[in-house]
Amino acid sequence: MITFDQVTVHYDDAAEPALREVDLTVEEGELCLVVGHTGVGKSTLLGAVNGLVPHFTGGTLYGRVTVDGRDTATHPPRELADVVGVVGQDPLDGFVTDTVEEELAYVMEQLAIPPHVMRKRVEETLDLLGLADLRHRALHELSGGQQQRVAIGSVLTAHPRVLVLDEPTSALDPTAADEVLAAVTRLVHDLGVTVLMAEHRLERVVQYADRVVHLPGSGRVVHGAPADILRTSSIAPPIVELARAADWRPLPLSVRDARRAAAPLRAQLAGAEPVPVRPAPVAGRPALLTARGITVSYHRVPAVRDVDLDLRSGEITALMGRNGSGKSSLLWALQGSGPRSAGSVHTTDPRTGQPGDPHTMAATDARRAVGLVPQTPADLLYLESVKQELDQADSESAAQSGGDSARTILDRLAPGIDDATHPRDLSEGQKLALVLAVQLTATPRVLLLDEPTRGLDYRAKAELTRIVAALADEGRAVVISTHDVEFVARTADRVVVMAEGDIVADGPTTEVIVASPVFAPQTAKILAPLPFLAVDQVASALTGSSIPTQDGENGA
């Protein structure tokens, strides 16, 4: 169905090819998972399937890519639209209509599909992806996860034979991600759709894959059965790290298979007390931000309902909950830029040292008091190059705060980004890393991160954990809104769970996420009822030393 024949892609301003002599065949009805660190060429590989590379991205493609017998060199994307459906990293980039129902119908209209068939397919897709209640909603009113489900649905209605998905679950809560992946799997198994999927959260998707394509960073690819590739690859989910440590053979790729293999390990760990992932914050630390009665409504519909929250010095709080539960609305209200129907927020004005509300502070002072990285980080990028963004951040923030330069922070998060690159040409993970670097140069006393791990690989997430921990150790308060349960298990001291605008759980990380079948990380599920959250805790209990993580350093 998809064939790469000695394919090399070289962009004009790049020193090395993004892809180098790639030979790959993806058969009909195969789910092929593309893995690799941020910036190694995964998006280029996916873009070559429908001709976006090089027809729209520029650069030169050597070799030949064919899809269902059509050569992408002679068939531009519009001539492949009936056979290839593509969902990019940022759903908003692909939307062309105003409402959910209109977006689902748009591609079919372009393909001249009869109206009675369109109506039937729209209804099927609404049910398949759990979007029926949102059918008349405006796209800009949806949460990031809801937008991503709509983006997937908009290409499914055309019934493509090939589906290309770039980070399809990055903004979805665990339950919604499982629903989407189950739907994609049904398409593969029941209809013979060929799926090429790039995803950093391997713990969610690897069990569904028929084959793994690994890009190690040289431009070449290595592919094969998932268990064969992941046993030695530089990137792997927690379940594989645990299997490597315990030397389980064959390599399990699902929690069910791992639990079957884990009985001897659970017996060996019985009675052992896991070393805390992070030292507990000192009790009695002061609150850096106090929120009381926060209510946010849109068109008289409440998104946040009478929320009270204290953010304490030195504490890392994870804000969790299903898509649309009010997490982003709460963060914007705390930061001061978002709407607030009722309630109050009190923090310290960095200029005067007196109590103040971020909503009424000067913009520069508010940014130093409460920093926010939004779900779509590109909204904060407006200059012509990475260097200009970094220099602007330094001039506004670093000189005042005395913190690290923006370039230093960026190199820790996503090394190798060239100064001359236009921010809009970066991958989603690289854009996020750049915005994080810009915001962190201001060293705000309270830092709010909305889905910060979206688009980040395991190595970048480990570095983000270290940066966040360092900020907390300096006495700052950090809030991370996320669906990434593995990141929470390694990073957060406290978990706050929201549902329908209310806080329904608030407590220490271990107590909250282990008690939840939805938010529990893989290690906790495999070793339950033992209280282990991360692989390095297991290694420490067994040997007294940490298991090396994929970036070559010991686990956090």
N, C-alpha and C positions, 0 to 999 in steps of 0.2 A: 504493500500500500504506500509506504514512504521509503524512498531509497536515497541515500547520500553516497555519491561515487567520487571519492578523492576530492572532497570539498574543502577548500581553504577560503576563508573570508578575511580580508585585510582592509581595515579602515585607513583612510588617507593620512590621518594625523597620528596613527599608532605606530610604535616601534616594532611590535610583533603582531602576527595575525591573531585575531580573536578565535578562529578555528583553524586547525592545521591538518590537512590530509585525512578528513573524516570519512570512514567507510562504515555505513550503518544501514540496516534494513529493518523496518518495523512492519510486521505482518498485520493483515486484517484481523480485527478483533483482539488486538493486543494492547494492554495498558503498560506503557513504557514510562518509567519514572526517571527524570533527569536530575542529578544531584551534583553539588559542587559548591565551593565557597562563593561568596559575593564577588561579582566582577570577573568570573572565569570564562564567561561566554554562553551561559545557559540561555539567556534571552536571544542572543544571536542565533543559536541553534534552533530555537523555536520559531523565530522570525523567518528563517530560511524556508520553513515548510510551506508558508502561504505566499512567499515572494516579497514580504515586507523588507527582507534583506535579500538583495541590496536595492530594490526598486525605490524604497522610500527612505532608507537609512543612509544611503550612500555607500562608499567603499566598493571593493571589487570582489566578486565571487568567482573562484576558479573551481572547475569540476562541474558536477551535475547533480541537481536535486529534482527528483520526480515524485509526484503525488498522484496516485491512481492513474498512472501513465502520462500525466501532463508534466512537461518540463517547466519549472518555475522561471527559467530564464526567458521563455517566450510567452508565458502566461502570467500577466501581472495579477495582483491580489483580486481585482474585480472579476477576473475570469476563473478564479478558484473559489469564489464565495459560496458556490453551491455544494462544494465538496469538503471545504475546510472551514470550521468554525473556530474563532480565536477569542480568548478572554485574557486581557492583559492584566498587569499588576494593579493598575489603578482603574477601577470601574468607571469613575466619572469621565475619564478620557474618552471612553467609547460610547457614552450616551448621546443620543441625537434627538430624543423626544422629551416630553415633560412628565408623563405618568408611567407607572409600572406596566399597565396593560398596553399602552401605546408602544412602549419599548419592546415588549415581547412580540408585537406584531410587525415591527418595522422591517426586520430583515426579510420576512415573508412577503411583505409588500414589494420590496425591491426585486424579489425573485418571481413576482407575478403568480403567487400561489392563490388558488380560488378562495373567495371569502369564507365559504362554509368549512373548508379545510383549515383555514387560519383560525377560525373560532374554536374548533375542536382542539387544535394543538395548543392554543393559548390556555384553555381550561386544563388540559393535561399537564402543562408545565407549571401552572399555578399550584396544582395539587402536588406535583412531584417535588417541588422545592419549598413547599409551605408558604406560598406567597398570596394565597387567596384573600386573606384579610387586608392585603396591601394594594390590591389591584388598582384602586383609584387614587392612591397616594402620589404626591409629587415626588420625583426622584431625589430632589435636593433636600427633602424632609426626612429621608431615610437614614438610619444609622449606617456606618461603614459596612457592617456585615450584611445588612439587608441589601445594600447597593450591590455587593458582590454576588449575592444570590440572583438578583435581577440580571446582572451582566451574564452570568452563566446561562440563565434561562433564555435570554435574548438570542443566543446562538443555538440553543437546543431546539427551538421551535422550527428551525430550518431543516432539521434532521440531517446534519452533515455526516459524511462517512468518516471524517477525521476531525477530532476535537483536540485543540491545542490550548492548554491551560497553564498560565504563568502565575504561580502562587495562589491557587484557587481557594485555599482555606485560611489565608493569612489573617483575615479580619473576622473570621467566624468563631463563635463560641463552640466549645467541644461538641455539644449536641447538634448544632446546625452543621458543623463540619462533617460529623458522621452521616447526617442526612444527605448532604451534597455528595459525599464520596460513595454512599450506598446507591444514590441515583446514577452516578457516573459508572459504577460497577455494573449496574443493571443494563445500561446502554451497551457496555462492552460484552457482557455475557449473553444478553437476550437479542440484541440487534446487530452485533458484530461491529460496533463502532470502534475505530482505532483511536486511542487516546495517548497523546504525548504530554506529560505533565511535569513541570518543574515545581519543586516544593522544598522549602527549608525545614519545615516541621515534619521530619521523616517519621516521627513516632506516630503520626496520624495516618500516613498513607502507605508505608512500606509493605504492610500486610496485604494490600490489594494489588501490588505490582506484579506483572508477569516477568518484567525485565528491568534492570537498572542500568542507566547510562551515566557513568561517572566522568566528570571533567576535572582532572586533577590540577589544572592551572597552566598546562603547557600548550593548550589549544587542541590537543588530541583528546580522544575519548576512549574509555575502557567500558565494555558492556558485557552483560551476562546475567545469569540467574541472580536474584537479589541476595540470597544467602552467600553465594560465592563472591560477589563484589563487596558486600558489606563486611565480610569477615576481616578483610585487610585494608579497606578504604580509609582515607584520612577523615572521613565524615560519616557519622553513624548515630542513630537514635539511642536513648538510654537503654532500651531493651537489648540492643546489640552490645553496648559497652558492658552491661551486666553479664551477658552470655560469654563475652570474651574473657572477663575476669574469672568466671566460674568454669570456663572451658567446656561449655555445653555443646554437644554435637549430636544431631545436626543443629545448626544455628536457628533458634526460634525467632519468628518475626511478628508474632501476635502474643498478647498477654495470656491468652488461653494456653498456647503451647509452652510459654515460659513458665507458667504456674505448674504445669505438669512436670517440668524439668527441675523445679525449684524446691521440691520437698526436702532433699538432703541439705540444701543451703539453709532453708528455714529452720531445720533442726539444729544446724550448727550455730545459727545466730540466736537461738532461743535464749532469753535471759540477758542478752547483750544490750547495752544502752547506747543508742546511736550518738555520735559526736554531733553537737549542733552545727548546722550548716553555717550559721552566723552567730557570734556571741550575742546573747540577749542584751537589748538596750538597758542602760542603767535606770532603775526605777525612780520615779519622781522627777524626771526631766520636764522642763517647762514646755507648754504648748506654744509653738511658733505661729500657729494659725488656729483660730476658733470660729467655727461656723454654727449658727443657731437658726433653726426654723427655715432652712433654705428651701424655697419652692420655685420651680421653673415651669412655666406653662407655654404652650404654643397653640394659638387659636383656641384658648380656653381649655385645652387638653393638658393635664399635668404630666410632665416628664420626670420631675423630681418633687417629692412630697414631704415637706416639713422635716428635712434632714438636719440632724445635729452631728457635728464631727469635730474632733480635736486632732491636730497634727502636731506631734511632739518632736522635739529636738532629738536627732540621732536615730530616728525610727523610719524604717522603710515599710510603707503600707501598700499592699496590692489591692486594687479595686476590681472586683470581678462580678460577673453576672451575664445573663444571656444578652444577645444583641437587642438593642432597644430598651434596655432596663433603666437608662438614664445616666450612665456613667459619664459620657462625654459632656452632657448638659451640666452635670454637677461640677466637673473640672472647670468648665468655662465660667460658671458662676463663682467658683472659688477664686479664679484668677482675676475676675473683675471685668473682663471684656464681654462676657456673655450676659444674656438677659437674666434677671432675677425678679420674680413676681413678689417674693416676700423673703424675710429673713435678713441676717446680718453676718458679715465677715470681718474679723478683726485680726490684724497682724501688725508688724512694726514697720513704720515708714523709714526706709534706709537713709533718707536725707535728714530727717529731724530726730529720729530715734524715738518718736512718740507713736502710740497706737493709731492705726489708721485703717481705712478700707481701701483695698486695691482699686476698687471701682472709681474712687474719687482722687487717686494719686495721679501725678504727672506720669506720662507713659514710660519715661526712662526709670523713674523711681519704682513704678509698679513692676517693671521687668526685673529689677534687682531684688524686689521683695518676693514676688511670686512668678517664677518662670513656667511657661507652658509650651510643650511640643505637641502640636495637634496631630490628628490621625492622618491628615494629608500634609506632610511636612513641606511639600513643594510650594504651599501657599505662602511660606515665609521666605522663599528664594526669589529675588527680583533683579539681581545683577547679572553681568554678562559672562562671568567666569568664576570658577571656584576660588581663585586667589582674591578676587574683588570681594566676594562674600566673607572670606576669612579676614581680610584686612579691615573691612567695615566692622566686623564683630570685635576685632581687637581694639579699634579706635573708640568704639562705643562702650566697651565693657572691660577688657583686660586691664587697661590703664587704671581704671577706677578700682577694680576688685583685687588686683595683684595676683590673679590666678594664672593657670596655664594659658598659653596662646591657643587660638582656635586651631591652628595647624597641628600643634602637638596633640590635642585631643582627637582631631580627625584621624591622624596617623595611628592612634591607638585603636580606634574603632574600625576603620576601613583603610588600611595602608595602601599606598600606591596610586591614589587618585591624583592625576596631573593638575597643576595649577591652572593651565589654560583651558581645561574642559568646561564647557557650558553646563551649568547646573541641571538644565532640562535634559541633557544627554546622559545623565547618570542613571544607573539602575535605581529601583525604589529603595533598596537597602542602602545604597550609597547616598541617595538624597537624605534619607533619615539620619545617617551618620553625620552628614554635613550640617543639618539643622541642629542636631544634638550638640555638635561642636560650637556652633554659633550661640546657642542658648547657654551652654555651660560656661562660656567665657565670662558671663555676667555673675557667675557663682551666686545665684539667688538663694535666699535662706529657705525658701520653700520651692521645690521643683515638682511640677506636675507633668507626667509623661503619658500621652494617650496612644496606646498600642505601639510602644517603642520598638518592639522586636519584630514588627512586620517587615519582612524582606531581609532580615538579618540571619546569617548562618550561625552555627553553633559557636564558632570561634569569636565572631563579633558579639554574640550574646554573652559569652564568658567575659569579654572585655567590658561590656556594658555593666555587667554585675560588679566587676571590680571598681569601675568608676562610681557607680551608685553607692557602693559600700563605703568608698573613700569619702564621698560627700556626706553620708550619714555619720561617719566617724568624726568629721569636722563639726558635727553638731547641727547639720541641716535636716530638714524633714523632706522626705521624698514620697510621692504617691505615684504608683504605676497602674494605670488602667490597662488590663490585658486579659486575653483569653489563653495565654501561653502558660499552661499549668507547670510545665517543666522549669520555665524561667522563674515562676513564683516560688517553687519548691527550693530553688537554690539561692534566692535573692531576698525574699520578703520576711520581715519580722512579724507582720500582722496582715490579716486578710479581712477585707470588708466586702460583703456580698450584697448586691442590689437586685431587686426584682420589682418591676412596675413602679419605679421611682422611690421605693422604700429601701432602707437598710434592713436586711433580714438576718444577717450574721456579722459578727465583729469579734475577732479574737486572735490568739496566736496562730501562726501559719499551720503548725502541725495539727492543732485541734480542729481547725476549720476544714482544711482540704482533705485530710485523711478520712474525716467523717463523711465526705461527699463522694459518691460513686462517679459524679461528673467531673469534679475538679481534682481528683486524686491523680498524682503523677504515675508514670509507668512502674517505677520501682516500688511504690507503695501498693499498687494493685497486685504486683507479682508476689510480694513478700507479706501481704496482709495475712494475719492481723498484727504483724510486727511493725513498729513505728519508724520504718526507714523511708526517707523521701528521695534520696539521691544515691547514685552508684558509689561515690567516694565515701559515703557513710558506711556502706557495706564493706568496702575495702579496708577502711580504718578499723572496723570491728574485727575483721579477720586477720589482718596482718600488721596493723598499726601504721600503715602508710597509705597514701592516696593513690588511686588509679590515675595514670596520666590521661588527660583529656586530649581532644583532637588538635589543640593548638600547641601540644608539646609540653604544657605546664600542668601542674597538679590541679585537680578540681577545686572549685571554689567551696 
